[in-house]
Amino acid sequence: MTTVAKTVDNIIKDRHLNQMAAESETPNAKTEEEIECLRAHLTAQLREIEILESMYSMPGEFYLHSPTARADLENFCMDKSLIVPTEISYDIKLQCEQNIPQVPATELVATVTYPLDYPLAPPNVHVRLLNHYATRQHQHYLNRALTSWIKSFSKGDPCILQVFTWIEQNTTSYVSSIRPLQLSSSESEGDQQPAEVEFERLWIYSHHIYGKEKREIVMAKARNLELTGWMLIGKPGLICVEGMRQDTRAFWEQIRRLSWQRITLKHQENSTIPADNVAKEQKFSKFKEITTTSANNSNSAGGTQSGNRDMGEFFRFLKEHDCEHIIQLVFGIKNQNSNTNEETS
């Protein structure tokens, strides 16, 4: 009885193993097929990036958000790695001629993110207008029209060059020909701009800020996100950015990934304000570099690792901009009660 039971048990186990092996053949084959399909998509992305790098080769024209992601993409495409890379994203700086006498070209930054299955799926493209006369309303309508056009584009072929061509050909109509009041009156009920927005000011403390390349990256990210504030060069370093909360958070998430000895989100100030009151809430007119010897000089050339720091001048700069509470929060010099929330990388 025991022997028969063992024999039946063994037969059942054998059948179960055979069934598992049979069922596993199709998924494995499908997985290999999916990997090859993904590799084809990512190879197309890599080729398109190489073309863009050759076309937009001037300093500041092309900025890849993560060189590590680029290396992972190359390794996967060359079959050197089976690790699926993260999505590739980059910025392209474009100029759109107005073709109107004495009217400057419209400058913009297009942020592009490739889904892993691009070009089968459409790319994600968001445009930021850099000219002072271009409002968020102009930008909103331009991006809405661009997204709609991309979705109507045929799938399966790389299309980012066609996207840039569309941007260059259509941006002027959203900046010069259409006034904000006209745009506002044509808005649909479900696409109204919010009456209130979340405004935020971040105070970011760094062990030091010296390197030219890192400073250029920080400056570019702040300006591309339309943030105002400043970056104090030297040791210690301090960064202040202010603007829409989604933009200040994007800035923090991007710069914290850079190589720092230590960087901390030292303090944050949040408020809900009317959408048309952002400029009044800002304490700074633009984003710039400052040093302790030129805190009041908008043409600061940046800092070096030598020389004494005149922190008294910097503290006066903070007081002039109604930011003296930061002296105690960051440097512990003035005794003033305030809540501090820190995030460290």
N, C-alpha and C positions, 0 to 999 in steps of 0.2 A: 504493500500500500504506500509506503514511504517512497519506494523507488519510482512507482508510477507517478506519484505527486511531484517528485523532483523532475521527472522527464517532462511532464506537462508544463511545469513551471519554466523549464529550460526552453521549450518550444515557444511558449508565450513570449519569453524574453527575446528569443531570436527573431520572432515575427515583429516585435516592437522595435528592435534595432534596425531591421530591414526597412520598416516603414519610415523610421526617422531618417535613414540614409536616403531613401527615395524622395522624401519630402524636402530634404536639404539640397538636393541637386538643383532644382529650379531656382530657389532663392539665391544660391551662390552664383549661378550663371547670370541671374538678373542683376546681382550686385556688381559683378564684373562689367556687365553691359552699362550699368548706370555710371560706374567710375569712368569708363571710356567716354561716355557721353558728356560727363562733367568735365573731363580733361579737354575735350574738344571745345566746350564753351569757354573754359578758362584760358586756353591757348589763344582763342580769338580775342579775348580781353587783353592778354599780354601783347599781342601784335598791335592792337589798337593803341595801347599805352606807348609802345615804342615809336609809333608814327607821331603821336602827339608830342613826345619828347623832342623829336627832330623838328617839328613844326613850330613849337612854342619853346624855343631854346634860350630866349633872352632871360636874364635874371628877374625872378618874380612872376614870370608868365605861367609856369607850370610848377605846382607844388604837390608832391605825393604825401599823403597824410602819414603813411607808415612804411618806411623802407623795409622793415622786417616782413610785412605782409607781401611786399613785392618779391622778396627773396623766397618766401614760402610758396608763392604762386609759381615762380620759375622752377623750383624743385619739383613741385607736383606735376607741372606740365612736361618736364623732362623725365618723368617716371623715376625720380630719385627719392621720392617720398610718397607715402600713401595717406599722409595727414592732409585732410581737406583744409585749404587755407581760408582765412577770414575774407570778408568782402573787401574789395579794393575801393578806395575813395581818394579823390584828389581835387584840387582847385585849379581852374584855368582863368587867367585874367584877360579880359577882352576889352576892346575899344570899339564903339559903334559910332561911326561918323554921322553927324546930324545933317550934313549937306545944306546947312543954313549959315549964311555969312555971320561971322563974329559969335557963333554959338559953339562952345567946345564940344568935343566928342564925349559921348556917354561912357563912363568907365564902369565896369562891373566885374564881379567874380562869380563864376559858375562852379558850384560844388557838385561833383558827380560821384555817385555811388553805384557800383555794378552789383546787382544781385548775382548770386552764384550761377544762375542759369541764364544770365545775359550772354549772347544776344537773343535768346529765345524769349526771355522776359524783357520788358523795357527798362532802360536805366532810370535811376532817380536823379533828377537834376533840379537844383534850386539856385536861383539867381539873386545876388545881392547888388543893388545899385549903389555906387560909391559917391556919385556927385551930390553935392549939398542940396541942390534944388530938386532932387528926386525924392519923393515922399514914400512912406511905407505903403500908401495906397497904390501908387504907381507900381511898386514892386509886387504887391499882392496880385494885381490884375495881370501883370506880365507873367508871373509864375503860374497863375491859373490857366492862362491861355497856352503857355508852354506845355504844361502837364497834359492838357487836353489834346494838343497836337501830337505829343509823343505817343499817347495811347492809340491814336489813329494810325500810327506808322506801322508798316508791315513788320511782322516778327521774323526772326531767324537770321537777319543780317546785321552786322555792326552799323550803328547809325549815329554815333556821337558827332561826327563831322557835319552831318546834315543838321543835327541839333544846334551846333554852334552857328551854322549858316543861318538857320531860322532866327536865332537870337540876334545876330548882327543885322538882319534885314527887318526885324519887327520891333526892336527895343525902342527906337526913336518915336514910334507912334504912341507908345505908352508913357513917354517922358515929356515930349514937347507938344504933340498934337492933342493929347487928351488931358484936360485939367482935372484936378482932384474933385471938384464939385460935379463935373460931368460923370466921373466914375461913381461918385457916391449916389447920384440919382438913379443910376442904372443897376445898382446892386439888387440882387434877388433877396427875398425875405429870409431865406435860409443861409445867406452868405454875408450877413451884416457884420461889420467890424464890432468887436466888443466895446461896451461903454467904459469898462474898467480893465486895467492890465496890472500884472504883477511886476513891480519894479524892484530891482535888487542892486546892492552895492557890496562887492566882495573885497576883503582885505587879505592878501596872500603873502605870507612871510617865507622868505628863502634864506638859507644859510649864507649864500652870496649870489650875486648876478654879475658876471663879467663877460663870458664868452660872446663874441660877436654873432655867431651863427644862431645861438639860442635866443639872443635878444631880437634878432631879425624875425625868428619864428613867432615869438610872443607878440611883437608889433604887428605882424601880418594877421595873426589870428584875431587880435583885438579889433583891428580895422575892418577885417572881413565880416566880423559879427556886429559891426557898427556900435562898438562899445566906446565909452569915454573913460578917462582916467589917466594913469601914469605908471611908469615902472622906475623905481629908484635903483640906480646902478651902484654896485659896491658890496660891502660886507658890513652888516647884513643887507639883504635885498628885500624890497617890498613892492608889491603890485597892488594897485587899486583899479578895479573895473566896475562900471556901472551901466545899467541898461535893462532891457527886458530880461526877466528871470530865466527864460529858456535859453537866451543868448549867453548870459553870464555863466550859467551851469555848463553849457557846451564849451565855453572857454576854459573853465576849470578842469573839466574832464579831459580836454585835449592837452593842456600844458602840463598837467600832473604826470603824464606818461613820458615826458621828456626825461633826460638823465639829469637828476638833481642830487646833490649831497643830502639835502633835506628841504622839503617844501611843505608848508602847512596852510590850510585854509583857517586863518586865525579868527576872523570875525565876519559876520554877514548881517546886513541891514535890509529888511524887507518891508515893503509897503504896497498896498493896493491903491492905485491912483486913477483918475480919469484918463482915458486913452490919449486925449489931446493935451495932457499936462506933463508929458515926459520931460520935455526940455526944461521946464521950471524945476523939476526934481533933481536934475543933473547938477552936480557941483563943479564939473569940469567940461570944457567945450570940445575937447578931442582927446585922443590917446597919444601920449608922448613919453619920451625918456627924460628923466631928470637926474641930476647929481646933487650932492649936498653943497656944491659951490655954485649951482645954477638952478635952484628949485624955482626961482621966479623968472627963468629965462626959457622961453618957448623954443629956442633954437639950440637947446643943449646938445652937445656932441657926444654925450655918453661918458662913462667912467673908466678908470684904469685901476690897476691893483696897487698903485703907489699913491702916496700923498695922504694928508690928514683930512678927516671928514669934519665938516662944520655942521653938526647935528642941530645946533641952535637955529641956523638958517632954515633947515628942513622943518623943524617944529614951528617956526613962524609961518612957513608956507602952509602947513596944515591948519593953523589957527585962522589964517586969512581965508581959507576955504571951509571954515566951520567944521573942521575935522579934528579938533584938539583932543577929543575923547580917545582917539586911537593911540595917542602918546602913551597913555597908561595901559591900554589893552595890549599893545605890542611891545613896548619898551619898559613898562612898569615904573615909569618916572612920576606920573601924576596920579594921585590917589582919587579915583573916581569910580563909582559903582557902575558896573555894566556887565551884562551876560556875554560870555564868550563861548562859542561852539567851534571846536577844532576838528579838522579832518587832515590827517597826515599821510603823506606818501613817502 
